[in-house]
């Protein structure tokens, strides 16, 4: 029974994180613009993900971008 509970908790955490991210995408990018084609929307999502990972500083990551924080963790582990 314990492995099932752990898997359920891990699954819930992953889903919650994804929903939070896509909610942020919608509020910071999608609702602010009009998209006339699927290609425009796809390009905007790709651009936003690049912005989120490389230029959007996050307080919960010690005011670093996700990419900077990942590099920091990798250098700390070495």
PyMOL commands that set and color helices and strands:
alter all, ss='L'
color gray80, all
select helices_A, chain A and resi 2-28+30-32+38-54+59-61+66-77
alter helices_A, ss='H'
color red, helices_A
deselect
rebuild
show_as cartoon
